[in-house]
Amino acid sequence: MLTANNVKTYIESSLPCEHVEVEGDDGHHFHAIIVSTQFQGKNMVQQHQLVYKSLGDRMKQEIHALSMKTLTPEQWMNKS
C-alpha cells in the first residue's frame, strides 16, 4: 500500500522543493502542500501539472486522488 511518505519521496525526487507535506492514510487519496521555486511565473494548473509529472504513472495506477496546494517560496513565507 502506498503511504503519504512514499508520495512525498516521489515528489521530492523529481521536483526541486523547499517544503513538502503529504497526508493520507488509505493508500489512494492524498492531500499535499508543495513549495517550489519551479512554480514561479506559472498558474495553478501549470503548477499542478509539474506535480503530476513528478508522480508519473503513479497518478494513473496507485494514486486515485491528490488534492494539493502549490506555493512559491515567497508565497509560503508570506502565508498567514
Secondary structure, 3 states (H helix, E strand, C coil): CCCHHHHHHHHHHHCCCCEEEEECCCCCEEEEEEECHHHCCCCHHHHHHHHHHHHCCHHHHCCCEEEEEEECHHHHHHCC
